[in-house]
Amino acid sequence: MAPKQMASQMKEELKKGRDISSGLFIIKTDGEVVEAKKISYQHRSPLFKSAALVDKAVIADGKKINPGQYEAIQTAKAFKILYFPEDKGEICKGIYINRLRFGKISLYHYESVLPVSHSYQTKHLAQNYVFQKENGRPVPLDYKAFLKAVKDNRTALNKLKELFPSGSIPTDNGKQTLKDLTTVAEIYNHTETDPLNVSL
């Protein structure tokens, strides 16, 4: 799918991940909540304007908060949390990921660059999803883990199996995967759980 189409769809989805009951705010790593009327980003250097969000300071009503000093932020466009992905068993540098849905299951997203074998090849972006059930730890979203998370909701479980019959979550089918995962999350968040349904 074309990057512009994915970006357009993602822009709409990000609005649904915001906390509509609150305005703009920042949650610092020490737990302090800083409310603000205006939030913007400050790059370390004009040369790194495309750097990851983790390399950007936040300006909240004129007050600077350095990278790594905040664990969550809600701007006018999106809600983001600080997340530490695992790569080959090693903890990578923390990144800020976008929340797409908020509820009993919260769904997050970020992009990563896939390696290319030749310098002349165009870089490709992988679409990565993370989910958080209730107050648990955010974890990478793969089919098996998501299946286990929604098994107490018969409707959501059946929809997940229907939408992903191969038993895997594609990383290169951006718009459709985004639509399907948010559909399952919406069902889980807005229907009653079925505690008797424990078989997979």
C-alpha positions as CSV (number, residue, x, y, z in Angstrom):
1,M,0.0,0.0,0.0
2,A,1.2,3.5,-0.8
3,P,2.8,5.3,2.2
4,K,0.5,8.3,1.7
5,Q,-2.6,6.1,2.0
6,M,-1.3,4.5,5.1
7,A,-0.4,7.9,6.6
8,S,-3.9,9.2,5.9
9,Q,-5.6,6.2,7.4
10,M,-3.3,6.3,10.4
11,K,-4.1,10.0,11.0
12,E,-7.7,9.1,11.4
13,E,-7.0,6.2,13.7
14,L,-4.8,8.2,16.0
15,K,-7.7,10.5,16.9
16,K,-9.5,7.5,18.3
17,G,-6.6,6.6,20.6
18,R,-6.7,9.9,22.4
19,D,-8.3,10.4,25.8
20,I,-11.3,12.5,24.8
21,S,-12.1,13.4,28.4
22,S,-8.7,15.3,28.8
23,G,-6.9,18.1,27.1
24,L,-3.2,18.2,26.3
25,F,-0.9,16.7,29.0
26,I,2.4,15.0,29.6
27,I,3.1,12.2,32.2
28,K,6.7,12.5,33.4
29,T,8.7,9.4,34.4
30,D,8.4,10.4,38.1
31,G,4.6,10.3,37.8
32,E,4.0,14.1,37.6
33,V,1.2,15.1,35.2
34,V,1.8,18.3,33.4
35,E,-1.2,19.8,31.8
36,A,-0.7,22.3,29.0
37,K,-2.5,24.5,26.5
38,K,0.2,24.0,23.8
39,I,2.7,21.2,23.3
40,S,5.4,21.1,20.6
41,Y,8.6,19.2,20.0
42,Q,12.1,20.5,19.9
43,H,14.8,18.6,18.0
44,R,18.3,18.3,19.3
45,S,19.6,19.7,16.0
46,P,18.0,21.0,12.7
47,L,20.0,18.2,11.1
48,F,17.9,15.6,12.8
49,K,14.4,16.7,12.1
50,S,13.4,13.2,11.0
51,A,14.8,11.6,14.1
52,A,12.7,9.3,16.3
53,L,10.4,11.0,18.8
54,V,12.6,9.8,21.6
55,D,15.3,12.2,20.4
56,K,13.0,15.2,20.8
57,A,12.4,17.4,23.8
58,V,8.9,18.5,24.5
59,I,7.9,22.1,25.0
60,A,4.8,22.5,27.2
61,D,3.6,26.1,27.5
62,G,7.2,27.2,27.1
63,K,8.6,24.7,29.6
64,K,11.1,22.2,28.2
65,I,11.0,18.5,29.2
66,N,13.9,16.5,27.9
67,P,13.7,13.2,26.0
68,G,13.4,10.2,28.3
69,Q,11.9,12.4,31.1
70,Y,8.3,11.7,30.0
71,E,6.6,8.3,29.7
72,A,3.4,9.4,28.0
73,I,2.1,12.5,26.1
74,Q,-1.1,13.6,24.6
75,T,-1.0,16.2,21.9
76,A,-3.8,17.5,19.7
77,K,-3.0,14.7,17.2
78,A,-2.2,11.6,19.3
79,F,-1.5,9.9,22.6
80,K,1.9,8.2,22.9
81,I,3.7,6.1,25.5
82,L,7.3,5.3,26.0
83,Y,8.0,1.7,25.0
84,F,11.1,-0.5,25.1
85,P,11.0,-3.1,22.2
86,E,13.0,-6.2,22.3
87,D,15.4,-7.0,19.5
88,K,17.2,-10.4,19.4
89,G,16.8,-10.7,23.2
90,E,18.4,-7.3,23.9
91,I,16.5,-4.3,25.2
92,C,16.6,-1.5,22.6
93,K,16.5,2.2,23.1
94,G,13.0,3.3,24.2
95,I,10.7,4.8,21.6
96,Y,7.4,6.6,21.7
97,I,4.5,4.7,20.1
98,N,1.1,5.8,19.1
99,R,-2.1,4.6,20.8
100,L,-4.8,3.6,18.3
101,R,-7.4,2.3,20.7
102,F,-8.0,2.7,24.5
103,G,-10.0,0.3,26.6
104,K,-9.9,-3.2,28.1
105,I,-7.4,-3.8,25.4
106,S,-5.3,-0.8,24.2
107,L,-3.7,-1.0,20.8
108,Y,-0.5,0.8,19.8
109,H,1.6,1.2,16.6
110,Y,5.0,2.2,15.4
111,E,7.0,1.8,12.2
112,S,10.5,0.3,11.8
113,V,12.9,0.1,8.8
114,L,13.4,-3.3,7.3
115,P,17.0,-4.1,6.3
116,V,17.8,-4.1,2.5
117,S,20.4,-6.2,0.9
118,H,21.6,-3.6,-1.6
119,S,22.2,0.1,-1.2
120,Y,20.1,1.0,-4.3
121,Q,17.0,-0.6,-2.9
122,T,14.3,1.6,-1.5
123,K,13.9,1.2,2.3
124,H,10.7,-0.6,3.4
125,L,8.8,0.1,6.6
126,A,7.4,-2.6,8.8
127,Q,4.2,-1.9,10.6
128,N,4.6,-3.0,14.2
129,Y,1.7,-3.4,16.7
130,V,1.7,-3.5,20.5
131,F,-1.2,-4.2,22.8
132,Q,-1.9,-3.8,26.5
133,K,-4.6,-5.7,28.3
134,E,-6.1,-3.9,31.3
135,N,-3.2,-2.6,33.4
136,G,-0.7,-5.1,32.1
137,R,2.6,-4.5,30.4
138,P,2.6,-3.4,26.7
139,V,3.7,-6.4,24.7
140,P,4.4,-7.0,21.0
141,L,1.3,-8.1,19.2
142,D,1.6,-11.4,17.5
143,Y,-1.3,-13.8,16.6
144,K,-0.7,-16.2,19.5
145,A,-0.5,-13.6,22.2
146,F,-3.5,-11.6,20.9
147,L,-5.5,-14.9,20.6
148,K,-4.8,-15.6,24.3
149,A,-5.7,-12.0,25.3
150,V,-9.2,-12.1,23.7
151,K,-10.1,-15.7,24.4
152,D,-12.5,-14.6,27.2
153,N,-14.6,-12.8,24.6
154,R,-16.3,-15.2,22.1
155,T,-17.2,-12.5,19.6
156,A,-13.7,-11.0,19.5
157,L,-12.0,-14.4,19.4
158,N,-14.1,-15.5,16.4
159,K,-13.6,-12.3,14.6
160,L,-9.8,-12.5,15.1
161,K,-9.8,-16.1,13.6
162,E,-12.0,-14.9,10.7
163,L,-9.8,-11.9,9.8
164,F,-6.5,-13.8,10.2
165,P,-7.2,-17.3,9.0
166,S,-3.5,-17.9,8.4
167,G,-2.8,-17.6,12.1
168,S,-0.3,-14.8,11.7
169,I,-0.3,-11.0,11.7
170,P,1.2,-9.5,8.5
171,T,3.6,-6.6,8.8
172,D,3.5,-5.5,5.2
173,N,-0.3,-5.2,4.6
174,G,-0.6,-1.8,6.4
175,K,-4.1,-0.5,5.9
176,Q,-5.9,-3.8,6.0
177,T,-4.0,-5.1,9.0
178,L,-4.7,-1.8,10.8
179,K,-8.4,-2.1,10.0
180,D,-8.6,-5.7,11.1
181,L,-6.7,-5.3,14.4
182,T,-8.7,-2.2,15.4
183,T,-11.9,-4.1,14.6
184,V,-11.0,-6.9,17.0
185,A,-10.0,-4.4,19.7
186,E,-13.2,-2.4,19.3
187,I,-15.3,-5.6,19.6
188,Y,-13.4,-6.7,22.7
189,N,-13.7,-3.3,24.3
190,H,-17.4,-2.9,23.7
191,T,-18.9,-6.3,24.3
192,E,-19.1,-8.4,27.4
193,T,-16.5,-11.0,28.2
194,D,-17.4,-14.7,28.2
195,P,-15.4,-16.3,31.0
196,L,-16.7,-19.8,30.1
197,N,-14.9,-19.6,26.7
198,V,-11.4,-20.7,27.6
199,S,-10.6,-23.1,24.8
200,L,-8.5,-21.9,21.8
